[in-house]
Amino acid sequence: MNENLVVPREKLEWSLFGLRLGVFTVLIMWTLDKFINPDHAALVMKVFYSIPALSSGVSYLLGGLQLILIVSFLVGFQKRWVTLIILVMHFGSTLVSFGRYMDPWSGSNLLFFAAWPMLAAIVTLYLLRDLDRKWSLSK
């Protein structure tokens, strides 16, 4: 393999922005779920995190905090910390779903496997955060 491979900066920046936008797209849907369907958010917290009886108010609060975090992620604010928090959150949510990976063809369990490439994308964004400059506040 060529150790001296040079990737044009513009291509790399667009690629990293595409990853950031793709991860944001998933995260915004999870965030909106806390506002639009707080009962579903409560069920997710109960089933996967053993947190019983999450109220709508707490769901809205979590959604609000998550919204601030993911918008910060999208615009590249404080990339070292924001991307790390998102990485830890997603890593945790990927691990708590472990039982679903053991029975992939039951119900909608196969969809849980999408967490792994997303985790890889977030790791990539964290490791290459200094090169992720396209439409980013932290240039």
N, C-alpha and C positions, 0 to 999 in steps of 0.2 A: 504494500500500500504506500502511496505517496505521502510522506510525512510533511511535505511542503505545500500541501493543497491549500489554495487560497480561494475562499468564497467571497464573491463580490459583496461589499457591505450592504448595498441596496437590496440584494436578494435575501441576505440574512435578516435584515431588519423587517422586510415584508413577511418573511416566514415566521419570525418570532411574533410579529403583530398578529398574524393569522392564528397562531396558537393561543395567544392571549385573548383574542376575540372569540375563538371557539370555546375555550374554557369559560369565559364570561357568559356565553350563551347558555351553557348548562347551569351555571350558578345562578343566573337571573331567574331561570324557571323555578329552581328550588326555592329561591327567595320569594318570588311572587306567590308560590304555593302557600307560604306562611300567612299571606294576606288574604288570598282568594279562598283558600280552603283550610282554615286553621284546624279543623277537625282531622284532616289528613296529616297535618304537621304533628298534632298530638298523638296520632296513631303511630307515626314513624318514631317519635321519641319514646313511646311506650314499648314498641316491639323491638327496636334496635338498641336503645340506650337505657331501658328499664326505668324511664322517668314517667311515672303515672300522672294522669289528670293534668295535663298541660292546658292551661286556660287560654282562651282567645287572646286575652291581653298579653300574656307572656309570649304567645306565638307572634303577635304584632311587634313586640319589643325585640324578640330575636330576629324577626324579619327586618326590622329597621336597622339593627346593628349589622346584620349581614349585608344589607343594601349599601351601607356606608363602606364596608370592607370591600365589596366586589366592585363598586364604582371606583374606589381608590385603586384597585387592581387594574381595572380597565384603562384608567388614565395614566398608569405608571407612577403613582404617588408612593413614595417610601417603599420602593420595590423590594429591598432586602427584607423588611419586616412584614409587609402586607403579603407578599408572595409566600414567605415562610409560614405565616398564619394559615393561609389558604392551603398550602401543602400539608400542614399538620392536620387541619380539619378534614381534608379529603382523604388523607392516609387513614385517619381514624374511622371515617365512614366506610372506607373500603374494607378495613379489617373487621368492623362489627358485622359486616354482611357475610362473614366467612362461611356460615352454614349454608347460604344460598349457592355457593360455589360447589358444594359437595353434591348437590342435586340439581344440576343445570337444566334438565329437561322437564322440571316440574313447574307448572304455572308459568310465571313470567321471570323465573330465576335467571334465564339466559341473559336478560337485559343487564343484570348486575355485572357481567363481565366487561361492560363498557367503562366501568370504573378504572380498569387497569391502564388502558391507553391514555385516559384523562390524567391519571396519576403520573404517567411517564411525561406527558406534556407539561404538567406543573413542575416536575423535577427539572425538565429542560429549561423552562422559563426561569426557574430559580438559579440554576447554574450559569445561565447565559444572560442574566438580568442586566449586566453592564453593557451588553451589546444590543439589548432590546430598546431601541430608541425611537422607533416610528410612533408618532403621536403619543409620546410619553412625556410626562412632566419631569421625570428624573432623567435628564439627558446627561 
